[in-house]
C-alpha cells in the first residue's frame, strides 16, 4: 500500500489582545510541528503558525516579534491598522501555504489538540469545511450565548443557503479554497458568508471549549450588534429576494382584490360613492410600487454580489489528488 502523504496544516490566529495568552499557546502549537497521527490514522503536521497582528492596544506586537524570533514555525503577518477579526483571518489565509487551514483564536479557548479530530471529520464526510460544534456553553454569560445562538439561527434559516447554525471561529478548511476566498472577497463581507460561496460540503465536529481565564472579551454590546448587522448585510441577495417575492405577491393580491371590489360594485351597488374607485387605485398603485421595488431589488442583488466579490465560479484541482483524497497508510 502506498504510504499516505502528510497533511500540512496552516494555523491562523488573528491577534488583537494576545499579549498574555499567546505565550500560553506556544508549547501546544510547537508540539504539533512534529508529525502527528489522527484517531482515524491520518498523518498531519502543523507546518506554519501565522500570527496576524490586527493593531491591538496591548503589547501583542512585541510578543509576536519575540515568538517569531524564537520559533521558525511562527510567521508574523503585520496589518497596517485595525481591520477586525474577519479581515485579519482573510489576510492570514491569503498568506498561508498549507494543504489545510485552521483558524484558531488567540485567547486559548480553542484546543489545538483537536485539529486531528477536524481532519478526520473532513475526510470521513468528504467535507471541504469543518466547524467546531461546542459540547459545552461558551464562557461568555447566558445572555450573550443565547443572543449568539439566536443570531446564527436567523442567519442559517432565513439569510443563508446551507450554512450551519453552529458556525464559529474554530474551523478547518481546504487551503486551496481558503486562499481563493481571501483573493475574491470584498471589504466588509462576513467570513463565513464568503466561505459559503465556494464550499460544497460542510460538516461539524464536537469539541470542548476551554475557559478564557481572566481575559476580557474584545466585544461589547455595540460591537456585537455591529457584528450581527454585518452578517445580515453581507449575507447576499436572499433578503433582497424576499423583498422581490413580497412585492410580486402584494401586487397580485392587490390586483385580485381590486377586481373583486369592481365586481361587487357592478352586481351590488351598496358601497359609498367613490369608495370602490379609490380602493382600486390604492391597491393597484401599491401593488405596482411593491412589484417595482422587487424588480429593483433583483438588480441591486446583482450589484451586491459583484461588490462583495462573490465569484461566478471557482476552478480547483482534482479532488482525488487533494487532501480529501488521501487515505491513511499502514500504521
C-alpha positions as CSV (number, residue, x, y, z in Angstrom):
1,X,0.0,0.0,0.0
2,X,1.3,3.5,-0.9
3,X,2.0,5.5,2.3
4,X,-0.3,8.4,2.8
5,X,1.2,11.9,2.2
6,X,1.4,14.2,5.2
7,X,-1.4,16.7,5.6
8,X,0.2,20.1,6.2
9,X,-1.8,22.4,8.4
10,X,-1.5,26.2,8.4
11,X,-2.8,27.6,11.7
12,X,-4.1,31.2,11.5
13,X,-4.6,33.3,14.6
14,X,-5.8,36.9,14.4
15,X,-4.1,38.8,17.2
16,X,-5.7,41.9,18.8
17,X,-5.2,41.4,22.6
18,X,-3.0,38.4,22.9
19,X,-0.1,39.7,24.9
20,X,-0.8,37.3,27.8
21,X,-2.5,34.4,26.1
22,X,-0.2,33.8,23.1
23,X,2.8,32.6,25.1
24,X,0.5,30.0,26.7
25,X,-0.4,28.6,23.3
26,X,3.1,28.3,22.0
27,X,4.0,25.0,23.7
28,X,0.8,23.4,22.4
29,X,1.3,24.6,18.8
30,X,5.0,23.8,18.7
31,X,4.3,20.3,19.9
32,X,2.2,19.8,16.8
33,X,5.1,20.7,14.4
34,X,6.3,17.1,14.8
35,X,4.4,14.5,12.7
36,X,1.0,13.6,14.3
37,X,-1.5,10.8,13.6
38,X,-5.2,11.4,14.0
39,X,-7.6,8.9,15.7
40,X,-8.5,7.6,12.2
41,X,-4.9,7.2,11.2
42,X,-4.3,10.2,9.1
43,X,-0.8,11.8,9.3
44,X,-0.6,15.5,9.7
45,X,1.6,18.3,11.0
46,X,1.4,22.0,11.7
47,X,3.7,23.4,9.0
48,X,3.2,27.1,9.9
49,X,1.5,29.3,12.5
50,X,0.5,32.7,11.1
51,X,0.0,35.3,13.8
52,X,-1.9,38.2,12.1
53,X,-1.3,41.4,14.1
54,X,-4.5,43.5,14.0
55,X,-3.1,46.5,15.8
56,X,-4.5,46.0,19.3
57,X,-3.9,48.2,22.2
58,X,-1.6,45.9,24.3
59,X,1.9,44.7,23.6
60,X,1.0,41.9,21.2
61,X,3.3,43.2,18.5
62,X,6.4,42.8,20.7
63,X,5.2,39.3,21.8
64,X,4.7,38.3,18.2
65,X,8.1,39.5,17.2
66,X,9.8,37.7,20.1
67,X,7.9,34.5,19.4
68,X,8.8,34.6,15.7
69,X,12.5,35.0,16.5
70,X,12.3,32.0,18.8
71,X,10.3,29.6,16.7
72,X,10.7,29.0,12.9
73,X,7.1,27.7,12.6
74,X,5.7,31.2,13.5
75,X,5.2,33.6,10.7
76,X,4.0,37.1,11.6
77,X,1.6,39.0,9.3
78,X,1.5,42.7,10.0
79,X,-1.6,44.7,9.1
80,X,-1.4,48.5,8.6
81,X,-4.2,49.2,11.0
82,X,-7.0,47.5,12.9
83,X,-9.3,45.8,10.4
84,X,-11.2,43.4,12.6
85,X,-11.1,39.7,13.2
86,X,-12.6,38.5,9.9
87,X,-10.3,40.7,7.7
88,X,-7.3,39.6,9.8
89,X,-8.3,36.0,9.2
90,X,-8.6,36.5,5.5
91,X,-5.1,38.2,5.5
92,X,-3.8,35.1,7.2
93,X,-5.5,32.8,4.7
94,X,-4.0,34.7,1.8
95,X,-0.5,34.3,3.3
96,X,-0.8,30.6,4.0
97,X,0.5,27.6,2.0
98,X,-0.8,24.5,3.8
99,X,-3.0,21.8,2.5
100,X,-5.5,22.8,5.2
101,X,-6.1,26.0,7.1
102,X,-7.2,26.0,10.7
103,X,-8.4,29.3,12.2
104,X,-7.7,29.5,15.9
105,X,-8.5,32.3,18.4
106,X,-5.8,33.9,20.5
107,X,-7.5,33.5,23.9
108,X,-6.8,29.8,24.4
109,X,-10.5,28.9,24.2
110,X,-9.7,26.5,21.3
111,X,-7.7,23.4,22.0
112,X,-5.1,22.9,19.2
113,X,-5.0,19.2,20.1
114,X,-8.4,18.8,18.5
115,X,-7.1,19.5,15.0
116,X,-6.8,15.8,14.3
117,X,-10.5,15.4,15.0
118,X,-11.3,18.1,12.4
119,X,-9.2,16.4,9.8
120,X,-10.9,13.0,10.5
121,X,-14.3,14.6,10.2
122,X,-13.5,16.3,7.0
123,X,-12.2,13.1,5.3
124,X,-14.9,11.0,6.8
125,X,-17.7,13.3,5.5
126,X,-15.7,14.4,2.4
127,X,-16.3,17.9,3.7
128,X,-14.3,20.9,2.5
129,X,-15.1,22.9,5.6
130,X,-15.5,21.7,9.2
131,X,-16.7,23.8,12.1
132,X,-16.2,23.2,15.8
133,X,-19.5,22.2,17.5
134,X,-19.0,23.0,21.2
135,X,-20.4,20.5,23.6
136,X,-20.3,23.0,26.5
137,X,-21.7,26.5,26.6
138,X,-19.2,29.2,25.6
139,X,-17.8,31.1,28.6
140,X,-19.5,34.4,27.8
141,X,-22.5,34.5,30.0
142,X,-26.1,33.3,29.4
143,X,-27.4,36.4,27.7
144,X,-24.5,36.6,25.1
145,X,-24.7,32.8,24.5
146,X,-28.4,33.0,23.9
147,X,-28.1,36.0,21.6
148,X,-25.3,34.3,19.6
149,X,-27.3,31.2,19.1
150,X,-30.3,33.2,18.0
151,X,-28.4,35.3,15.6
152,X,-26.8,32.2,14.0
153,X,-30.2,30.5,13.7
154,X,-31.7,33.6,12.0
155,X,-28.8,33.7,9.6
156,X,-28.8,29.9,8.8
157,X,-32.6,29.8,8.5
158,X,-33.5,32.9,6.6
159,X,-30.4,34.5,5.1
160,X,-28.0,31.7,4.2
161,X,-28.1,28.9,1.7
162,X,-26.8,25.9,3.6
163,X,-24.6,27.4,6.3
164,X,-25.0,25.5,9.7
165,X,-26.4,27.4,12.7
166,X,-23.3,26.3,14.7
167,X,-20.6,28.1,12.7
168,X,-17.9,29.7,14.7
169,X,-14.3,30.9,14.6
170,X,-12.7,27.5,15.2
171,X,-12.8,25.9,11.7
172,X,-10.8,23.8,9.2
173,X,-11.0,24.4,5.5
174,X,-9.1,23.1,2.5
175,X,-6.2,25.5,1.9
176,X,-6.9,26.0,-1.8
177,X,-10.5,27.2,-1.0
178,X,-9.4,29.4,1.9
179,X,-6.9,31.2,-0.2
180,X,-9.4,31.6,-3.1
181,X,-11.9,33.2,-0.7
182,X,-9.2,35.6,0.6
183,X,-8.5,36.6,-3.0
184,X,-12.1,37.2,-4.1
185,X,-13.9,38.6,-1.0
186,X,-14.7,42.2,-0.9
187,X,-14.4,44.6,2.0
188,X,-16.8,44.2,4.9
189,X,-18.0,40.7,4.0
190,X,-18.6,38.3,6.8
191,X,-16.1,35.5,6.5
192,X,-18.5,32.6,6.9
193,X,-20.7,34.1,4.3
194,X,-17.8,34.2,1.9
195,X,-16.8,30.6,2.7
196,X,-20.4,29.5,1.9
197,X,-19.9,30.9,-1.7
198,X,-17.3,28.3,-2.6
199,X,-17.7,25.4,-0.2
200,X,-19.7,22.5,-1.5
201,X,-20.0,20.4,1.7
202,X,-19.8,21.4,5.3
203,X,-19.5,19.4,8.5
204,X,-19.1,19.9,12.2
205,X,-17.1,18.1,14.9
206,X,-17.9,18.0,18.7
207,X,-15.2,19.8,20.8
208,X,-15.0,21.2,24.3
209,X,-14.3,24.9,24.6
210,X,-11.7,25.9,27.2
211,X,-12.0,28.7,29.7
212,X,-10.6,32.1,28.6
213,X,-9.2,32.8,32.0
214,X,-9.3,36.4,33.1
215,X,-9.0,37.8,29.6
216,X,-11.8,40.4,28.9
217,X,-13.7,39.9,25.7
218,X,-13.0,42.5,23.0
219,X,-16.7,42.5,22.0
220,X,-19.0,44.8,23.9
221,X,-22.7,45.2,23.1
222,X,-22.1,47.8,20.4
223,X,-19.5,45.6,18.6
224,X,-21.7,42.5,18.9
225,X,-24.7,44.3,17.3
226,X,-22.4,45.7,14.6
227,X,-21.1,42.1,14.1
228,X,-24.6,40.8,13.6
229,X,-25.6,43.6,11.3
230,X,-22.5,42.9,9.2
231,X,-23.6,39.3,9.0
232,X,-27.1,40.3,7.8
233,X,-25.9,42.9,5.2
234,X,-23.2,40.6,3.7
235,X,-25.4,37.5,3.6
236,X,-26.1,38.1,-0.1
237,X,-29.3,38.6,-2.0
238,X,-31.6,36.3,-0.1
239,X,-33.1,39.2,1.9
240,X,-33.5,41.2,-1.4
241,X,-35.1,38.2,-3.0
242,X,-37.6,38.1,-0.1
243,X,-38.5,41.8,-0.9
244,X,-38.9,40.9,-4.6
245,X,-41.2,38.0,-3.8
246,X,-43.3,40.1,-1.4
247,X,-43.6,42.8,-4.0
248,X,-45.0,40.4,-6.5
249,X,-47.4,38.8,-4.0
250,X,-48.7,42.1,-2.9
251,X,-49.1,43.3,-6.5
252,X,-51.0,40.1,-7.4
253,X,-53.2,40.3,-4.3
254,X,-53.9,44.0,-4.8
255,X,-55.0,43.3,-8.4
256,X,-57.3,40.4,-7.4
257,X,-58.9,42.4,-4.6
258,X,-59.4,45.4,-6.9
259,X,-61.2,43.1,-9.4
260,X,-63.3,41.7,-6.6
261,X,-64.3,45.2,-5.5
262,X,-65.2,46.2,-9.1
263,X,-67.3,43.1,-9.5
264,X,-69.1,43.7,-6.1
265,X,-69.9,47.3,-7.2
266,X,-71.3,46.2,-10.5
267,X,-73.5,43.5,-9.1
268,X,-74.3,45.0,-5.7
269,X,-74.0,48.8,-5.7
270,X,-74.2,49.3,-1.9
271,X,-70.8,50.9,-1.2
272,X,-70.4,54.7,-0.8
273,X,-69.9,56.7,-3.9
274,X,-66.2,56.8,-4.9
275,X,-65.1,54.3,-2.4
276,X,-64.6,51.4,-4.9
277,X,-62.6,53.6,-7.3
278,X,-60.4,54.9,-4.5
279,X,-59.6,51.4,-3.2
280,X,-58.9,50.1,-6.7
281,X,-56.5,53.0,-7.3
282,X,-54.8,52.4,-3.9
283,X,-54.5,48.7,-4.3
284,X,-53.3,48.7,-7.9
285,X,-50.8,51.5,-7.4
286,X,-49.4,50.0,-4.2
287,X,-49.0,46.6,-5.9
288,X,-47.2,48.3,-8.8
289,X,-44.9,50.1,-6.4
290,X,-44.1,47.0,-4.4
291,X,-43.5,45.0,-7.7
292,X,-41.2,47.7,-8.9
293,X,-39.3,47.6,-5.7
294,X,-39.0,43.9,-6.2
295,X,-37.5,44.3,-9.7
296,X,-35.1,47.0,-8.3
297,X,-34.1,44.6,-5.6
298,X,-33.2,42.0,-8.2
299,X,-30.9,44.5,-9.9
300,X,-29.4,45.6,-6.6
301,X,-28.8,41.9,-5.7
302,X,-26.7,41.5,-8.8
303,X,-24.7,44.6,-7.9
304,X,-24.3,43.4,-4.3
305,X,-22.9,40.1,-5.4
306,X,-20.4,41.9,-7.6
307,X,-19.4,44.4,-4.9
308,X,-18.9,41.7,-2.3
309,X,-16.6,39.8,-4.7
310,X,-18.7,36.6,-5.0
311,X,-17.2,34.6,-7.8
312,X,-19.4,33.2,-10.6
313,X,-17.3,30.0,-10.4
314,X,-14.1,28.7,-8.8
315,X,-11.7,26.3,-10.5
316,X,-10.0,23.8,-8.2
317,X,-7.6,20.9,-8.6
318,X,-8.8,17.3,-8.9
319,X,-10.4,16.5,-5.5
320,X,-8.9,12.9,-5.7
321,X,-5.4,14.4,-5.8
322,X,-6.1,16.9,-3.0
323,X,-6.1,16.4,0.8
324,X,-9.6,14.9,0.8
325,X,-8.4,12.1,-1.5
326,X,-5.6,10.9,0.9
327,X,-6.2,7.8,2.9
328,X,-4.3,6.7,5.9
329,X,-1.3,4.5,5.3
330,X,-0.2,1.5,7.3
331,X,0.4,2.1,11.0
